[in-house]
Each structure stands twice: as C-alpha cells, then as structure tokens.
C-alpha cells in the first residue's frame, strides 16, 4: 500500500435528510391544469368542513446520514461496510459531490474519481469509443488524458471487438467492465467505488481486485463500499461500519468485519460472541459430568475474534474442570460446515499437550492452528471430553461458531473461494526436467 500522508478527505457533522411520501407529478397537461383550477374551490371547501385546512401537514422525512465525522489520509484504502439501507451509498454520493449534504461540511484535497452506479454517464445510442470520452469528461478527465489512457482502458475492459457498437447492445458485464476501466484509469487522487464488483464474471472481478491493489500501491486514496468481506479484507487497511446513518466502528479491518458479521438485525453487537459460556448446561452428556466450562476464540495476538482470514493463526481456548479425574481423559474438538458436514477434528490423544505443571482440577487447554486451512464460510465447533476413544464423559454440540473470509493464501494475487471445497491444501508444485 502507498505511504499514508496528509488528510485528503474530512467530513464534519455530515447529515443527509430525505423527504418521503406522496410525490406529485412535476408536469401536467393544459387540460389537467385547467381542471385543477376549476376544482380548487371545491377542495378548499371540503378542507374547511373536515378541519384539514387548520391542520398543518409536516412532510415525513428520514435521515440517511446523521452526524458523520470522518478523516481519510492520502494512500489509505478505506472499506465501508453495513447492511442495506445503512447509509453507505449516500455517504459516497455526498463525498463525490453528487448529493448535497443537509448538515455538516466536506473538505476534499485532490481530484475525485467515482464509480457509484454502473453505466452512469453512458449514452445508450453512442458507441463504446464515444462513451469512453463522454464518461471520462463527466469524471473530469481532459481529452489529452483520455487519449493517453485510451488503449489501456479498452484493453482492460476487453471490448475491442465492440468498440464501435452502441452500448445499448452491451451486456451488463460489458457495461461494468467499461465503466470500471474508465474510472480506474482516471488520474485522480481519490477513487470512490460502490459495489462495482457485484456485477461481472469471476475472472473480471479478480482483474478489478488487482487493479485496485495497483491503485492503492500508487499512493492514491480509495474508498470502497462492498458486501463482499473477502474483497474488503484483502484490499483495505482500515474499515468503518455504518449503521442507521452513522459510523458505529472505525478501525482495523478484521476487527470491524468481525463486529459486522456478528451483529444482529437490530444492529446491536451481541456480547461474548467469541467467548461461549458452556458451564450452565442443565443436561450435560451422561454420566452427568460437567467438565467443559468455556470456549474462547482468539487470534495470534490473543484478541477475541469470531472472524478469521484463510491461513490466519487461530487459537481455541477451552476451560475444563476435573478432567484430571478422568482416567485416560482426552479433550477433542470437531469442526462442521454450516450445512453440518464434518470438516475436521483433533483430540489430545492424537497430539498430547505439553505442560510443565502438574495436572489440576481447573485447567485451560489451548488448541493452536498456525494457518487456518478452511475456505470461506461459517463453521461450528463441538467439544468433547472422553475416556480414551471409548466413551464420552462430557460433550457440547455446537459449542461455538466462527466465520472465515477469503485471502490470497498462495500469494498468487487471487483470493481463494469455497469452490475448491471446505479446506485448502498447503501444497507445492514442481516441474522436473526429464
């Protein structure tokens, strides 16, 4: 990523209010206008009789943004996440000066390029070639600048065969390729992108990810709205969570994503999501020994988390009580996918733990996985205490859960997906000459 410098975006007390409700048609025919004039005295009389003339109707309003304070520095790649209707797109439109804020102010240092809606600024009757110049001009590019970048734009968009075809005949994929190509190749200091990768095939999405990575390494500032947590995790060095028109959290990308995916529908973050209390079970597994007390999920730095990237270090911390009283007592965990498919398992009999201290009634076991081998998805954890391999003395099904987001685990520039299965292989290819 580019080196971060001075503040290039500053928003103070930003708010945007919209009126909602009935909307009158802005244009009327002469006949409709004359008819309205003739009926006006009748409507006024009805209003007086009903009392409506004395009741003032306030227009119903909604705040899409409210009291947003934000600073973004040069070279930052800021992810913006949140549920539908949270205010993410409105925030970008205000920053792009497409929408005027109701309250507050915005300061921008440098030219802004934006790709907020696919095909915005395209004229359907014009060809792809003509729309490159039209769209570039709308985004603030000079003709000489477009001329210089023209071949790169066409090559990136992969539309050379259709360059002189009217864009009304383009597919949605061709539209997004051309729109992204123009915006990404604009020589702007600030680039605003709103969910552009939701359209287009997988290959082009990977190409866009690579281009945005290049833009970030050039030291340009990028603001990215996306529902794809893998994209946010791989591109952004900082993230904000927007809810109800306000910024709920602003900080480390993994921390913000973790908070976002564990929020309930009301937007509240459930407490203890990464720490599961298992000691208040009323019916523990026969013979009724309540051994497994608590499960905690931590990252390699020791922070409680429920969302991890592929290949990241993860630690499962399990509090037990009187497992030392069980002859040949083992502790084990099983991992299942959200569909219930068994993915992996391990117990202390397979790889006994090392402890310099004598066994005690209360103990904390740690299972440390240096590189999480699961592909993106949600996984559940079941914990068991057994007497060797023969019998369970305590068992907690669905003791906890965690999520995995995609990452470029192979260093190839492409984040992995769950299409390859629930786990990825840490394999190495070699070619031997014969």
Secondary structure by P-SEA (a helix, b strand, c coil): ccccccccbbbcbbbbbbbbcccccccccaaaaaaaaaaaaaaaaaaaaacccccccccbbbbcccccccccccccbbbbbbcccccaaaaaaaaaccccccccccccccbbbbcccccccccccccaaaaaaaaaaaacccaaaaaaaaaaaaaaaccccccccccccccaaaaaaaaaaaaaaccccbbbbccccccccaaaaaaaaaaaaaaaaabbbbbbbcccaaaaaacccbbbbbccccccccccaaaaaaaaaacccccccccccccccccccccccccccccccbbbbbcccccccccccccbbbbbbbbbcccccccccccbbbbbccccccccccccccbbbbbccccccccccccccccccccbbbbbbbbbcccccccccccccccccbbbbbcccccccccccccccccccbbbbbbbcc
